[in-house]
Amino acid sequence: MDWFSKDFWLKIIAFVLAIIVWAYAREDLDNMPGYASQGSYNRQIPAETLQR
Amino acid sequence: MVDLLFDFSQARTPMELIVVVWKPIIEIGIIWFVIYKLLAFIKGTRAVQVLRGILIIAVIFLLTQQMRFDVINWIFTKLFALSVIAFLIVFQPELRSGLARIGREKVFGNILTEERTIDEVAKSVSILARKKIGAIIAIEREVSLEPYTESGVPLDSNITSELLNTIFMPNTPLHDGGVVIHGDRIIAAGCLFPLSQSPDISKLLGTRHRSAIGLSEETDSVCVVVSEETGVISVANAGKLTRDLDRERLINHLRALLYRPKKEKKPHVKLTMNHFFRKK
């Protein structure tokens, strides 16, 4: 509890910023052509990849 | 919001569901920690004012973007490209000390400093404080103070309170400047330390205190300062000044910061072996 009360507002601001940064990064990665997160079952195989 | 954080379509088994839920939480946690550390570091420096300026410019930029002022927007875009270089130049001291701080996080614990060093420093400082003689003593820890000792006079002598008092005696060649201590030896005297640029430092504090704080910002050293005007004893550590210390409090404070007692060998194994081979 002591950890949380020290610099309380700074931690809140940092948390909000962290979510914004993460969301932007996630969105950017999702829009990146050919990228799909690991473990994704419905991911598309990039068209350039040779399929045998 | 939940959909943005967790892509449940990726999870087909309970194990995958755990991964889907935990991965963003861990990622956000790491980013949170880094941003918090960054903000906490910036808080005490002059970078706060510059950051406020950047924030105002960013708001104006967003407004011009929304209002479609294309020419002003173009100017801002070009300025932002240049601002990266400006950022590196303006924040060079903060970046340097910040990176140094990351490198010396307490992974290996405090350096072992001789108990005698603390006692001699405390003894000397209490005498100097009583006589209102200004002094600044830097005790080296893991980061070398060699760049600062080069600006002074090399001594490499055994530490005694008498020698420290003599060094700081007014109107002597070595009294103006700081003493650097490594372990139980005085490495150099008359050394010049960097001045802190922090705007939070009280105007009542002079150059001696400012340089003690400056050195503790740039390195992990601990600086003991005696005020020439008031005779007050202070300790600077990690850019923060602890003031109004008497001899006992100074010793306790320095012990907490510097001293790590030698680990005593636990007799556990020996006892166990004795127990094992004990004759019945």
Chai-1 contact restraints between the chains, C-beta under 6 A:
chainA,res_idxA,chainB,res_idxB,connection_type,confidence,min_distance_angstrom,max_distance_angstrom,comment,restraint_id
A,L10,B,L39,contact,1.0,0.0,6.0,A-B,restraint_1
A,K11,B,Y36,contact,1.0,0.0,6.0,A-B,restraint_2
A,A14,B,W32,contact,1.0,0.0,6.0,A-B,restraint_3
A,A14,B,I35,contact,1.0,0.0,6.0,A-B,restraint_4
A,A14,B,Y36,contact,1.0,0.0,6.0,A-B,restraint_5
A,A14,B,L39,contact,1.0,0.0,6.0,A-B,restraint_6
A,F15,B,W32,contact,1.0,0.0,6.0,A-B,restraint_7
A,L17,B,I35,contact,1.0,0.0,6.0,A-B,restraint_8
A,A18,B,I28,contact,1.0,0.0,6.0,A-B,restraint_9
A,A18,B,I31,contact,1.0,0.0,6.0,A-B,restraint_10
A,A18,B,W32,contact,1.0,0.0,6.0,A-B,restraint_11
A,A18,B,I35,contact,1.0,0.0,6.0,A-B,restraint_12
A,V21,B,I31,contact,1.0,0.0,6.0,A-B,restraint_13
A,W22,B,I28,contact,1.0,0.0,6.0,A-B,restraint_14
A,W22,B,I31,contact,1.0,0.0,6.0,A-B,restraint_15
A,S40,B,Q10,contact,1.0,0.0,6.0,A-B,restraint_16
